[in-house]
Amino acid sequence: MSPASALKPIPRPGAMKIEAYVPGKSKAPPGVKLYKLSSNETPLGPSPNAIAAFKASAEGLELYPDGSSTALREAIAGRYGLDSKRIVCGAGSDELLSLLCHAYLGPDDEGVFSEHGFLVYKIGILAAGATPVIAKEKNLSTDVDAILGCITERTKVVFIANPNNPTGTYLPFDEVKRLHAGLRPDILLVLDAAYAEYVRRNDYASGLELVSSAENVVMTRTFSKIHGLANLRIGWLYGPEGVVDVLSRIRGPFNMNGPALAAGVAAINDREHEEKALQHNEQWLPLMSEGLAALGLKVTPSVGNFVLVHFPDVDGKRAPDADAYLTSKGVILRRMEAYGLPDALRLTIGSAEANEAVLTHLKAFLAGLKA
Protein backbone atom coordinates (compact mmCIF):
# COMPACT_ATOMS: atom_id res chain seq x y z
CA MET A 1 0.00 0.00 0.00
CA SER A 2 1.43 3.37 -0.98
CA PRO A 3 1.51 6.24 1.54
CA ALA A 4 -1.12 8.07 -0.52
CA SER A 5 -3.61 5.25 -0.01
CA ALA A 6 -2.75 4.44 3.63
CA LEU A 7 -5.70 4.08 6.01
CA LYS A 8 -4.03 5.99 8.84
CA PRO A 9 -1.21 8.50 9.39
CA ILE A 10 2.25 7.00 8.91
CA PRO A 11 5.12 8.18 11.15
CA ARG A 12 8.43 9.15 9.62
CA PRO A 13 11.07 6.46 9.17
CA GLY A 14 12.82 5.61 12.42
CA ALA A 15 10.01 6.56 14.80
CA MET A 16 8.73 3.01 15.26
CA LYS A 17 12.29 1.73 15.83
CA ILE A 18 12.51 3.72 19.04
CA GLU A 19 12.24 1.84 22.31
CA ALA A 20 10.59 4.33 24.65
CA TYR A 21 12.80 5.58 27.49
CA VAL A 22 11.85 3.93 30.79
CA PRO A 23 12.73 5.96 33.92
CA GLY A 24 14.09 4.31 37.04
CA LYS A 25 11.60 2.67 39.38
CA SER A 26 10.25 4.87 42.15
CA LYS A 27 8.00 2.65 44.27
CA ALA A 28 8.57 0.19 47.12
CA PRO A 29 6.22 -2.54 48.35
CA PRO A 30 3.45 -1.34 50.71
CA GLY A 31 4.64 -0.81 54.26
CA VAL A 32 8.33 -0.71 53.35
CA LYS A 33 10.40 2.47 53.60
CA LEU A 34 11.50 3.66 50.17
CA TYR A 35 15.12 4.38 49.31
CA LYS A 36 15.02 5.53 45.70
CA LEU A 37 18.51 5.18 44.27
CA SER A 38 17.57 4.59 40.65
CA SER A 39 17.68 8.06 39.05
CA ASN A 40 20.93 9.74 40.22
CA GLU A 41 19.06 12.37 42.21
CA THR A 42 20.91 14.27 44.92
CA PRO A 43 20.02 13.16 48.46
CA LEU A 44 20.42 16.73 49.72
CA GLY A 45 17.58 18.09 47.61
CA PRO A 46 17.58 21.58 46.07
CA SER A 47 18.93 24.79 47.53
CA PRO A 48 16.54 26.40 50.06
CA ASN A 49 16.98 29.56 48.00
CA ALA A 50 15.72 27.74 44.92
CA ILE A 51 12.67 26.50 46.81
CA ALA A 52 11.91 30.03 48.00
CA ALA A 53 12.27 31.41 44.47
CA PHE A 54 9.99 28.71 43.12
CA LYS A 55 7.30 29.52 45.70
CA ALA A 56 7.56 33.25 45.06
CA SER A 57 7.00 32.72 41.34
CA ALA A 58 3.46 31.51 42.10
CA GLU A 59 2.42 35.17 42.22
CA GLY A 60 2.71 35.47 38.44
CA LEU A 61 1.43 32.21 37.02
CA GLU A 62 -0.94 34.02 34.69
CA LEU A 63 2.00 35.65 32.88
CA TYR A 64 4.14 34.17 30.14
CA PRO A 65 7.75 33.53 31.16
CA ASP A 66 10.74 35.26 29.62
CA GLY A 67 11.04 33.49 26.28
CA SER A 68 14.77 34.21 26.13
CA SER A 69 15.58 32.88 29.64
CA THR A 70 17.64 36.05 30.07
CA ALA A 71 18.16 35.99 33.84
CA LEU A 72 19.11 32.31 33.87
CA ARG A 73 21.50 32.65 30.94
CA GLU A 74 23.17 35.63 32.61
CA ALA A 75 23.45 33.76 35.92
CA ILE A 76 25.07 30.78 34.19
CA ALA A 77 27.38 33.09 32.22
CA GLY A 78 28.41 34.90 35.39
CA ARG A 79 29.13 31.65 37.20
CA TYR A 80 31.39 30.22 34.50
CA GLY A 81 32.72 33.38 32.82
CA LEU A 82 30.84 32.78 29.55
CA ASP A 83 29.11 34.87 26.89
CA SER A 84 25.40 34.68 27.73
CA LYS A 85 24.54 35.11 24.03
CA ARG A 86 26.07 31.69 23.38
CA ILE A 87 23.87 29.91 25.95
CA VAL A 88 20.58 28.18 25.17
CA CYS A 89 18.30 26.96 27.97
CA GLY A 90 15.89 24.06 27.63
CA ALA A 91 13.49 21.78 29.45
CA GLY A 92 16.31 19.58 30.70
CA SER A 93 19.36 18.77 28.62
CA ASP A 94 17.16 16.10 27.01
CA GLU A 95 15.28 18.79 25.07
CA LEU A 96 18.52 20.36 23.90
CA LEU A 97 19.90 17.01 22.75
CA SER A 98 16.68 16.40 20.84
CA LEU A 99 16.84 19.85 19.24
CA LEU A 100 20.41 19.19 18.10
CA CYS A 101 19.28 15.98 16.43
CA HIS A 102 16.41 17.70 14.64
CA ALA A 103 18.65 20.56 13.55
CA TYR A 104 21.61 18.57 12.27
CA LEU A 105 20.34 15.09 11.38
CA GLY A 106 17.96 13.74 8.78
CA PRO A 107 17.44 10.74 6.48
CA ASP A 108 20.73 9.37 5.11
CA ASP A 109 22.68 10.93 8.03
CA GLU A 110 24.38 9.08 10.88
CA GLY A 111 24.85 9.94 14.54
CA VAL A 112 27.58 8.21 16.54
CA PHE A 113 27.66 7.45 20.26
CA SER A 114 29.50 5.04 22.54
CA GLU A 115 28.34 1.52 23.31
CA HIS A 116 26.92 2.19 26.76
CA GLY A 117 26.05 5.84 26.21
CA PHE A 118 22.92 7.65 27.37
CA LEU A 119 19.79 6.15 25.78
CA VAL A 120 18.45 9.56 24.71
CA TYR A 121 21.11 9.80 21.97
CA LYS A 122 19.73 6.83 20.07
CA ILE A 123 16.16 8.04 20.58
CA GLY A 124 16.98 11.50 19.23
CA ILE A 125 18.86 10.14 16.23
CA LEU A 126 16.03 7.79 15.25
CA ALA A 127 13.38 10.46 15.83
CA ALA A 128 15.20 12.68 13.33
CA GLY A 129 15.05 9.90 10.74
CA ALA A 130 18.80 9.27 10.89
CA THR A 131 20.81 6.12 11.58
CA PRO A 132 22.39 5.47 14.99
CA VAL A 133 25.95 4.11 14.92
CA ILE A 134 27.40 2.52 18.07
CA ALA A 135 31.12 2.71 18.80
CA LYS A 136 32.50 -0.08 20.97
CA GLU A 137 33.89 0.88 24.36
CA LYS A 138 37.10 -0.29 26.00
CA ASN A 139 36.83 -1.35 29.64
CA LEU A 140 33.44 0.38 29.84
CA SER A 141 35.04 3.67 28.77
CA THR A 142 34.62 5.76 25.63
CA ASP A 143 37.17 4.70 23.01
CA VAL A 144 38.27 7.58 20.78
CA ASP A 145 39.78 5.30 18.14
CA ALA A 146 36.58 3.24 17.96
CA ILE A 147 34.53 6.40 17.44
CA LEU A 148 36.86 7.69 14.75
CA GLY A 149 36.63 4.29 13.10
CA CYS A 150 32.85 4.74 12.84
CA ILE A 151 33.03 8.06 11.00
CA THR A 152 31.78 7.98 7.42
CA GLU A 153 30.75 10.60 4.88
CA ARG A 154 27.24 10.31 6.34
CA THR A 155 28.29 11.18 9.91
CA LYS A 156 26.87 14.51 11.07
CA VAL A 157 26.85 14.33 14.90
CA VAL A 158 28.96 12.58 17.55
CA PHE A 159 27.65 12.34 21.14
CA ILE A 160 29.96 11.89 24.12
CA ALA A 161 28.68 11.69 27.69
CA ASN A 162 31.58 12.78 29.87
CA PRO A 163 31.38 11.45 32.55
CA ASN A 164 29.31 8.66 31.06
CA ASN A 165 26.01 7.46 32.45
CA PRO A 166 25.64 4.60 33.46
CA THR A 167 29.29 3.53 33.71
CA GLY A 168 30.65 6.53 35.65
CA THR A 169 33.85 6.52 33.59
CA TYR A 170 35.26 9.61 31.91
CA LEU A 171 37.39 10.67 28.98
CA PRO A 172 40.45 12.79 29.83
CA PHE A 173 40.38 16.18 28.12
CA ASP A 174 43.43 15.38 25.98
CA GLU A 175 41.44 12.48 24.53
CA VAL A 176 38.44 14.74 23.92
CA LYS A 177 40.70 17.11 22.01
CA ARG A 178 42.18 14.20 20.06
CA LEU A 179 38.68 13.09 19.11
CA HIS A 180 37.75 16.60 17.98
CA ALA A 181 40.94 16.88 15.92
CA GLY A 182 39.98 13.68 14.09
CA LEU A 183 36.53 14.92 13.05
CA ARG A 184 35.66 16.82 9.90
CA PRO A 185 34.66 20.44 10.57
CA ASP A 186 31.09 19.69 9.40
CA ILE A 187 30.59 17.06 12.14
CA LEU A 188 29.08 18.42 15.35
CA LEU A 189 30.69 17.11 18.55
CA VAL A 190 28.21 17.12 21.46
CA LEU A 191 29.78 16.94 24.93
CA ASP A 192 27.11 15.92 27.43
CA ALA A 193 28.51 17.02 30.80
CA ALA A 194 25.51 16.31 33.03
CA TYR A 195 27.73 15.09 35.88
CA ALA A 196 30.64 17.52 35.42
CA GLU A 197 30.20 19.19 38.81
CA TYR A 198 31.03 15.93 40.59
CA VAL A 199 34.34 15.28 38.83
CA ARG A 200 37.56 16.02 40.70
CA ARG A 201 40.28 14.83 38.32
CA ASN A 202 43.13 17.00 37.08
CA ASP A 203 42.86 15.64 33.54
CA TYR A 204 39.12 16.31 33.19
CA ALA A 205 37.38 19.32 31.63
CA SER A 206 33.70 19.75 30.82
CA GLY A 207 34.41 21.17 27.37
CA LEU A 208 33.89 24.91 27.83
CA GLU A 209 37.42 25.64 26.59
CA LEU A 210 36.94 23.59 23.44
CA VAL A 211 33.56 25.15 22.70
CA SER A 212 35.10 28.60 23.00
CA SER A 213 37.67 27.84 20.32
CA ALA A 214 35.78 25.63 17.86
CA GLU A 215 32.82 26.08 15.51
CA ASN A 216 31.61 22.47 15.72
CA VAL A 217 31.49 21.69 19.45
CA VAL A 218 28.68 22.19 21.96
CA MET A 219 28.44 21.29 25.64
CA THR A 220 25.21 20.47 27.49
CA ARG A 221 24.63 20.62 31.25
CA THR A 222 21.71 20.06 33.61
CA PHE A 223 20.24 21.31 36.87
CA SER A 224 18.78 17.86 37.58
CA LYS A 225 21.77 16.37 39.37
CA ILE A 226 23.90 18.36 41.80
CA HIS A 227 21.41 21.27 41.86
CA GLY A 228 18.51 18.96 42.75
CA LEU A 229 15.95 20.45 40.34
CA ALA A 230 15.10 17.36 38.28
CA ASN A 231 11.37 17.99 38.72
CA LEU A 232 11.60 21.40 37.04
CA ARG A 233 13.49 20.21 33.91
CA ILE A 234 16.27 22.75 33.46
CA GLY A 235 19.15 22.27 31.06
CA TRP A 236 21.57 24.53 29.25
CA LEU A 237 23.88 24.44 26.28
CA TYR A 238 26.99 26.44 25.44
CA GLY A 239 27.91 26.54 21.79
CA PRO A 240 29.18 28.50 18.79
CA GLU A 241 27.06 31.42 17.63
CA GLY A 242 25.95 29.53 14.53
CA VAL A 243 24.61 26.53 16.47
CA VAL A 244 22.96 28.76 19.07
CA ASP A 245 21.24 30.72 16.29
CA VAL A 246 19.85 27.52 14.76
CA LEU A 247 18.55 26.18 18.08
CA SER A 248 16.97 29.53 18.95
CA ARG A 249 15.03 29.35 15.69
CA ILE A 250 13.60 25.85 16.21
CA ARG A 251 13.01 25.69 19.95
CA GLY A 252 9.59 26.53 21.35
CA PRO A 253 9.10 30.26 22.04
CA PHE A 254 8.43 29.60 25.75
CA ASN A 255 10.27 26.32 26.29
CA MET A 256 11.17 27.19 29.89
CA ASN A 257 8.57 27.95 32.56
CA GLY A 258 8.86 30.86 34.97
CA PRO A 259 9.16 28.89 38.23
CA ALA A 260 11.98 26.82 36.72
CA LEU A 261 13.81 29.94 35.55
CA ALA A 262 13.55 31.56 38.99
CA ALA A 263 14.65 28.42 40.83
CA GLY A 264 17.52 27.90 38.41
CA VAL A 265 18.93 31.38 39.02
CA ALA A 266 18.76 30.89 42.79
CA ALA A 267 20.31 27.42 42.57
CA ILE A 268 23.34 28.31 40.51
CA ASN A 269 24.07 31.27 42.76
CA ASP A 270 23.99 29.12 45.93
CA ARG A 271 27.58 27.89 45.89
CA GLU A 272 27.39 26.80 49.55
CA HIS A 273 24.58 24.31 48.91
CA GLU A 274 26.34 22.94 45.84
CA GLU A 275 29.52 22.45 47.87
CA LYS A 276 27.60 20.50 50.51
CA ALA A 277 26.25 18.17 47.82
CA LEU A 278 29.73 17.72 46.41
CA GLN A 279 31.25 16.99 49.82
CA HIS A 280 28.56 14.41 50.55
CA ASN A 281 29.34 12.66 47.28
CA GLU A 282 33.09 12.82 47.84
CA GLN A 283 32.60 11.18 51.22
CA TRP A 284 30.23 8.43 50.17
CA LEU A 285 31.36 7.54 46.64
CA PRO A 286 34.58 5.86 47.85
CA LEU A 287 32.86 4.42 50.92
CA MET A 288 30.21 2.74 48.81
CA SER A 289 32.71 1.56 46.20
CA GLU A 290 34.89 0.03 48.90
CA GLY A 291 31.93 -1.41 50.79
CA LEU A 292 30.54 -3.11 47.70
CA ALA A 293 33.96 -4.47 46.76
CA ALA A 294 34.33 -5.87 50.29
CA LEU A 295 31.15 -7.89 49.64
CA GLY A 296 32.87 -9.47 46.64
CA LEU A 297 31.12 -7.38 43.99
CA LYS A 298 32.91 -5.72 41.09
CA VAL A 299 32.41 -1.96 40.91
CA THR A 300 33.35 0.14 37.89
CA PRO A 301 35.38 3.14 39.16
CA SER A 302 33.13 6.19 38.94
CA VAL A 303 33.61 9.97 39.00
CA GLY A 304 29.87 10.71 39.13
CA ASN A 305 27.24 10.43 41.85
CA PHE A 306 26.56 6.77 41.10
CA VAL A 307 28.34 3.45 40.68
CA LEU A 308 27.82 0.53 38.34
CA VAL A 309 27.75 -2.72 40.33
CA HIS A 310 28.39 -6.05 38.58
CA PHE A 311 26.93 -9.30 39.87
CA PRO A 312 28.33 -12.82 39.34
CA ASP A 313 26.75 -15.06 36.74
CA VAL A 314 25.62 -17.56 39.36
CA ASP A 315 22.14 -18.95 39.96
CA GLY A 316 20.32 -16.81 42.48
CA LYS A 317 23.03 -14.15 42.54
CA ARG A 318 22.43 -12.39 39.23
CA ALA A 319 21.59 -8.71 38.91
CA PRO A 320 17.82 -9.32 38.42
CA ASP A 321 17.81 -11.46 41.58
CA ALA A 322 19.57 -8.73 43.52
CA ASP A 323 17.15 -6.14 42.15
CA ALA A 324 14.13 -8.19 43.25
CA TYR A 325 15.58 -8.74 46.72
CA LEU A 326 16.50 -5.10 47.23
CA THR A 327 13.12 -3.93 45.95
CA SER A 328 11.43 -6.13 48.54
CA LYS A 329 13.40 -4.21 51.17
CA GLY A 330 12.50 -0.81 49.69
CA VAL A 331 15.90 -0.23 48.07
CA ILE A 332 15.36 0.75 44.44
CA LEU A 333 18.31 0.55 42.04
CA ARG A 334 18.40 0.78 38.23
CA ARG A 335 18.36 -2.28 35.97
CA MET A 336 20.82 -2.04 33.08
CA GLU A 337 19.46 -4.34 30.36
CA ALA A 338 18.57 -1.36 28.16
CA TYR A 339 22.22 -0.30 28.24
CA GLY A 340 23.52 -3.72 27.26
CA LEU A 341 24.65 -4.50 30.81
CA PRO A 342 22.23 -7.18 32.04
CA ASP A 343 24.56 -8.36 34.82
CA ALA A 344 24.82 -4.94 36.46
CA LEU A 345 22.76 -2.53 38.54
CA ARG A 346 23.36 1.22 38.80
CA LEU A 347 23.35 2.62 42.31
CA THR A 348 22.92 6.32 43.07
CA ILE A 349 24.88 7.67 46.03
CA GLY A 350 22.09 8.43 48.49
CA SER A 351 21.75 9.60 52.06
CA ALA A 352 23.86 7.96 54.76
CA GLU A 353 20.83 5.92 55.83
CA ALA A 354 20.08 4.80 52.27
CA ASN A 355 23.70 3.89 51.56
CA GLU A 356 23.97 1.82 54.72
CA ALA A 357 20.69 0.08 53.86
CA VAL A 358 22.13 -0.93 50.48
CA LEU A 359 25.20 -2.50 52.03
CA THR A 360 23.20 -4.25 54.75
CA HIS A 361 20.66 -5.78 52.37
CA LEU A 362 23.23 -6.73 49.72
CA LYS A 363 25.26 -8.52 52.37
CA ALA A 364 22.16 -10.49 53.33
CA PHE A 365 21.32 -11.18 49.69
CA LEU A 366 24.80 -12.49 48.90
CA ALA A 367 24.71 -14.64 52.04
CA GLY A 368 21.63 -16.35 50.65
CA LEU A 369 19.07 -15.01 53.11
CA LYS A 370 15.48 -14.93 51.93
CA ALA A 371 13.56 -11.74 51.32
C-alpha positions as CSV (number, residue, x, y, z in Angstrom):
1,M,0.0,0.0,0.0
2,S,1.4,3.4,-1.0
3,P,1.5,6.2,1.5
4,A,-1.1,8.1,-0.5
5,S,-3.6,5.2,0.0
6,A,-2.8,4.4,3.6
7,L,-5.7,4.1,6.0
8,K,-4.0,6.0,8.8
9,P,-1.2,8.5,9.4
10,I,2.3,7.0,8.9
11,P,5.1,8.2,11.1
12,R,8.4,9.2,9.6
13,P,11.1,6.5,9.2
14,G,12.8,5.6,12.4
15,A,10.0,6.6,14.8
16,M,8.7,3.0,15.3
17,K,12.3,1.7,15.8
18,I,12.5,3.7,19.0
19,E,12.2,1.8,22.3
20,A,10.6,4.3,24.7
21,Y,12.8,5.6,27.5
22,V,11.9,3.9,30.8
23,P,12.7,6.0,33.9
24,G,14.1,4.3,37.0
25,K,11.6,2.7,39.4
26,S,10.2,4.9,42.2
27,K,8.0,2.6,44.3
28,A,8.6,0.2,47.1
29,P,6.2,-2.5,48.4
30,P,3.5,-1.3,50.7
31,G,4.6,-0.8,54.3
32,V,8.3,-0.7,53.3
33,K,10.4,2.5,53.6
34,L,11.5,3.7,50.2
35,Y,15.1,4.4,49.3
36,K,15.0,5.5,45.7
37,L,18.5,5.2,44.3
38,S,17.6,4.6,40.6
39,S,17.7,8.1,39.0
40,N,20.9,9.7,40.2
41,E,19.1,12.4,42.2
42,T,20.9,14.3,44.9
43,P,20.0,13.2,48.5
44,L,20.4,16.7,49.7
45,G,17.6,18.1,47.6
46,P,17.6,21.6,46.1
47,S,18.9,24.8,47.5
48,P,16.5,26.4,50.1
49,N,17.0,29.6,48.0
50,A,15.7,27.7,44.9
51,I,12.7,26.5,46.8
52,A,11.9,30.0,48.0
53,A,12.3,31.4,44.5
54,F,10.0,28.7,43.1
55,K,7.3,29.5,45.7
56,A,7.6,33.3,45.1
57,S,7.0,32.7,41.3
58,A,3.5,31.5,42.1
59,E,2.4,35.2,42.2
60,G,2.7,35.5,38.4
61,L,1.4,32.2,37.0
62,E,-0.9,34.0,34.7
63,L,2.0,35.7,32.9
64,Y,4.1,34.2,30.1
65,P,7.7,33.5,31.2
66,D,10.7,35.3,29.6
67,G,11.0,33.5,26.3
68,S,14.8,34.2,26.1
69,S,15.6,32.9,29.6
70,T,17.6,36.0,30.1
71,A,18.2,36.0,33.8
72,L,19.1,32.3,33.9
73,R,21.5,32.6,30.9
74,E,23.2,35.6,32.6
75,A,23.4,33.8,35.9
76,I,25.1,30.8,34.2
77,A,27.4,33.1,32.2
78,G,28.4,34.9,35.4
79,R,29.1,31.7,37.2
80,Y,31.4,30.2,34.5
81,G,32.7,33.4,32.8
82,L,30.8,32.8,29.6
83,D,29.1,34.9,26.9
84,S,25.4,34.7,27.7
85,K,24.5,35.1,24.0
86,R,26.1,31.7,23.4
87,I,23.9,29.9,26.0
88,V,20.6,28.2,25.2
89,C,18.3,27.0,28.0
90,G,15.9,24.1,27.6
91,A,13.5,21.8,29.5
92,G,16.3,19.6,30.7
93,S,19.4,18.8,28.6
94,D,17.2,16.1,27.0
95,E,15.3,18.8,25.1
96,L,18.5,20.4,23.9
97,L,19.9,17.0,22.7
98,S,16.7,16.4,20.8
99,L,16.8,19.9,19.2
100,L,20.4,19.2,18.1
101,C,19.3,16.0,16.4
102,H,16.4,17.7,14.6
103,A,18.7,20.6,13.5
104,Y,21.6,18.6,12.3
105,L,20.3,15.1,11.4
106,G,18.0,13.7,8.8
107,P,17.4,10.7,6.5
108,D,20.7,9.4,5.1
109,D,22.7,10.9,8.0
110,E,24.4,9.1,10.9
111,G,24.8,9.9,14.5
112,V,27.6,8.2,16.5
113,F,27.7,7.5,20.3
114,S,29.5,5.0,22.5
115,E,28.3,1.5,23.3
116,H,26.9,2.2,26.8
117,G,26.0,5.8,26.2
118,F,22.9,7.7,27.4
119,L,19.8,6.2,25.8
120,V,18.5,9.6,24.7
121,Y,21.1,9.8,22.0
122,K,19.7,6.8,20.1
123,I,16.2,8.0,20.6
124,G,17.0,11.5,19.2
125,I,18.9,10.1,16.2
126,L,16.0,7.8,15.3
127,A,13.4,10.5,15.8
128,A,15.2,12.7,13.3
129,G,15.1,9.9,10.7
130,A,18.8,9.3,10.9
131,T,20.8,6.1,11.6
132,P,22.4,5.5,15.0
133,V,25.9,4.1,14.9
134,I,27.4,2.5,18.1
135,A,31.1,2.7,18.8
136,K,32.5,-0.1,21.0
137,E,33.9,0.9,24.4
138,K,37.1,-0.3,26.0
139,N,36.8,-1.3,29.6
140,L,33.4,0.4,29.8
141,S,35.0,3.7,28.8
142,T,34.6,5.8,25.6
143,D,37.2,4.7,23.0
144,V,38.3,7.6,20.8
145,D,39.8,5.3,18.1
146,A,36.6,3.2,18.0
147,I,34.5,6.4,17.4
148,L,36.9,7.7,14.8
149,G,36.6,4.3,13.1
150,C,32.9,4.7,12.8
151,I,33.0,8.1,11.0
152,T,31.8,8.0,7.4
153,E,30.8,10.6,4.9
154,R,27.2,10.3,6.3
155,T,28.3,11.2,9.9
156,K,26.9,14.5,11.1
157,V,26.8,14.3,14.9
158,V,29.0,12.6,17.6
159,F,27.6,12.3,21.1
160,I,30.0,11.9,24.1
161,A,28.7,11.7,27.7
162,N,31.6,12.8,29.9
163,P,31.4,11.4,32.6
164,N,29.3,8.7,31.1
165,N,26.0,7.5,32.5
166,P,25.6,4.6,33.5
167,T,29.3,3.5,33.7
168,G,30.7,6.5,35.6
169,T,33.9,6.5,33.6
170,Y,35.3,9.6,31.9
171,L,37.4,10.7,29.0
172,P,40.5,12.8,29.8
173,F,40.4,16.2,28.1
174,D,43.4,15.4,26.0
175,E,41.4,12.5,24.5
176,V,38.4,14.7,23.9
177,K,40.7,17.1,22.0
178,R,42.2,14.2,20.1
179,L,38.7,13.1,19.1
180,H,37.8,16.6,18.0
181,A,40.9,16.9,15.9
182,G,40.0,13.7,14.1
183,L,36.5,14.9,13.1
184,R,35.7,16.8,9.9
185,P,34.7,20.4,10.6
186,D,31.1,19.7,9.4
187,I,30.6,17.1,12.1
188,L,29.1,18.4,15.3
189,L,30.7,17.1,18.5
190,V,28.2,17.1,21.5
191,L,29.8,16.9,24.9
192,D,27.1,15.9,27.4
193,A,28.5,17.0,30.8
194,A,25.5,16.3,33.0
195,Y,27.7,15.1,35.9
196,A,30.6,17.5,35.4
197,E,30.2,19.2,38.8
198,Y,31.0,15.9,40.6
199,V,34.3,15.3,38.8
200,R,37.6,16.0,40.7
201,R,40.3,14.8,38.3
202,N,43.1,17.0,37.1
203,D,42.9,15.6,33.5
204,Y,39.1,16.3,33.2
205,A,37.4,19.3,31.6
206,S,33.7,19.7,30.8
207,G,34.4,21.2,27.4
208,L,33.9,24.9,27.8
209,E,37.4,25.6,26.6
210,L,36.9,23.6,23.4
211,V,33.6,25.1,22.7
212,S,35.1,28.6,23.0
213,S,37.7,27.8,20.3
214,A,35.8,25.6,17.9
215,E,32.8,26.1,15.5
216,N,31.6,22.5,15.7
217,V,31.5,21.7,19.4
218,V,28.7,22.2,22.0
219,M,28.4,21.3,25.6
220,T,25.2,20.5,27.5
221,R,24.6,20.6,31.3
222,T,21.7,20.1,33.6
223,F,20.2,21.3,36.9
224,S,18.8,17.9,37.6
225,K,21.8,16.4,39.4
226,I,23.9,18.4,41.8
227,H,21.4,21.3,41.9
228,G,18.5,19.0,42.8
229,L,16.0,20.4,40.3
230,A,15.1,17.4,38.3
231,N,11.4,18.0,38.7
232,L,11.6,21.4,37.0
233,R,13.5,20.2,33.9
234,I,16.3,22.8,33.5
235,G,19.1,22.3,31.1
236,W,21.6,24.5,29.2
237,L,23.9,24.4,26.3
238,Y,27.0,26.4,25.4
239,G,27.9,26.5,21.8
240,P,29.2,28.5,18.8
241,E,27.1,31.4,17.6
242,G,25.9,29.5,14.5
243,V,24.6,26.5,16.5
244,V,23.0,28.8,19.1
245,D,21.2,30.7,16.3
246,V,19.8,27.5,14.8
247,L,18.5,26.2,18.1
248,S,17.0,29.5,19.0
249,R,15.0,29.4,15.7
250,I,13.6,25.9,16.2
251,R,13.0,25.7,19.9
252,G,9.6,26.5,21.4
253,P,9.1,30.3,22.0
254,F,8.4,29.6,25.7
255,N,10.3,26.3,26.3
256,M,11.2,27.2,29.9
257,N,8.6,27.9,32.6
258,G,8.9,30.9,35.0
259,P,9.2,28.9,38.2
260,A,12.0,26.8,36.7
261,L,13.8,29.9,35.5
262,A,13.5,31.6,39.0
263,A,14.6,28.4,40.8
264,G,17.5,27.9,38.4
265,V,18.9,31.4,39.0
266,A,18.8,30.9,42.8
267,A,20.3,27.4,42.6
268,I,23.3,28.3,40.5
269,N,24.1,31.3,42.8
270,D,24.0,29.1,45.9
271,R,27.6,27.9,45.9
272,E,27.4,26.8,49.5
273,H,24.6,24.3,48.9
274,E,26.3,22.9,45.8
275,E,29.5,22.4,47.9
276,K,27.6,20.5,50.5
277,A,26.2,18.2,47.8
278,L,29.7,17.7,46.4
279,Q,31.3,17.0,49.8
280,H,28.6,14.4,50.6
281,N,29.3,12.7,47.3
282,E,33.1,12.8,47.8
283,Q,32.6,11.2,51.2
284,W,30.2,8.4,50.2
285,L,31.4,7.5,46.6
286,P,34.6,5.9,47.9
287,L,32.9,4.4,50.9
288,M,30.2,2.7,48.8
289,S,32.7,1.6,46.2
290,E,34.9,0.0,48.9
291,G,31.9,-1.4,50.8
292,L,30.5,-3.1,47.7
293,A,34.0,-4.5,46.8
294,A,34.3,-5.9,50.3
295,L,31.2,-7.9,49.6
296,G,32.9,-9.5,46.6
297,L,31.1,-7.4,44.0
298,K,32.9,-5.7,41.1
299,V,32.4,-2.0,40.9
300,T,33.3,0.1,37.9
301,P,35.4,3.1,39.2
302,S,33.1,6.2,38.9
303,V,33.6,10.0,39.0
304,G,29.9,10.7,39.1
305,N,27.2,10.4,41.9
306,F,26.6,6.8,41.1
307,V,28.3,3.5,40.7
308,L,27.8,0.5,38.3
309,V,27.8,-2.7,40.3
310,H,28.4,-6.0,38.6
311,F,26.9,-9.3,39.9
312,P,28.3,-12.8,39.3
313,D,26.8,-15.1,36.7
314,V,25.6,-17.6,39.4
315,D,22.1,-19.0,40.0
316,G,20.3,-16.8,42.5
317,K,23.0,-14.1,42.5
318,R,22.4,-12.4,39.2
319,A,21.6,-8.7,38.9
320,P,17.8,-9.3,38.4
321,D,17.8,-11.5,41.6
322,A,19.6,-8.7,43.5
323,D,17.2,-6.1,42.2
324,A,14.1,-8.2,43.2
325,Y,15.6,-8.7,46.7
326,L,16.5,-5.1,47.2
327,T,13.1,-3.9,46.0
328,S,11.4,-6.1,48.5
329,K,13.4,-4.2,51.2
330,G,12.5,-0.8,49.7
331,V,15.9,-0.2,48.1
332,I,15.4,0.7,44.4
333,L,18.3,0.6,42.0
334,R,18.4,0.8,38.2
335,R,18.4,-2.3,36.0
336,M,20.8,-2.0,33.1
337,E,19.5,-4.3,30.4
338,A,18.6,-1.4,28.2
339,Y,22.2,-0.3,28.2
340,G,23.5,-3.7,27.3
341,L,24.7,-4.5,30.8
342,P,22.2,-7.2,32.0
343,D,24.6,-8.4,34.8
344,A,24.8,-4.9,36.5
345,L,22.8,-2.5,38.5
346,R,23.4,1.2,38.8
347,L,23.3,2.6,42.3
348,T,22.9,6.3,43.1
349,I,24.9,7.7,46.0
350,G,22.1,8.4,48.5
351,S,21.7,9.6,52.1
352,A,23.9,8.0,54.8
353,E,20.8,5.9,55.8
354,A,20.1,4.8,52.3
355,N,23.7,3.9,51.6
356,E,24.0,1.8,54.7
357,A,20.7,0.1,53.9
358,V,22.1,-0.9,50.5
359,L,25.2,-2.5,52.0
360,T,23.2,-4.2,54.8
361,H,20.7,-5.8,52.4
362,L,23.2,-6.7,49.7
363,K,25.3,-8.5,52.4
364,A,22.2,-10.5,53.3
365,F,21.3,-11.2,49.7
366,L,24.8,-12.5,48.9
367,A,24.7,-14.6,52.0
368,G,21.6,-16.3,50.7
369,L,19.1,-15.0,53.1
370,K,15.5,-14.9,51.9
371,A,13.6,-11.7,51.3
